[in-house]
Amino acid sequence: MTTPQTQTAAHGVPYVTDETFTEEVLRADVPVLVQFTAQWCPSCKQLTPVLGALAAELGDRVKAVRLDVDHNPQTTVAHGVLAVPTLLVFQGGEPVRSVVGARSKARLLRDLDGVI
């Protein structure tokens, strides 16, 4: 079984964990788009390349990361994530937008307009 420590970036989107979430997300200098995901979730797998393409397009204006909900329950519960995939945008350490479910890059850009 893959653990959070052995999970690698896919489509340029690295993983964060309960232990690294504060430093990588809450203390980031740019908006951070977090995909709450699970290995067993087909919609999550569908969304990962979309997230990677979005991050590549936006460059240094946004940081994109993933968090495996099964291996990181503390962060998942703390942010009220009840379904996967859930995307949360954090700015200044606070969640400012939530999007639930897979979507195209164009739709995701519309959903996140004004926050990234």
Secondary structure by P-SEA (a helix, b strand, c coil): ccccccccccccbbbbccccccccccccccbbbbbbcccccaaaaaaaaaaaaaaaaaccccccccccccccaaaaaaaccccccbbbbbccccccccccccccaaaaaaaacccc
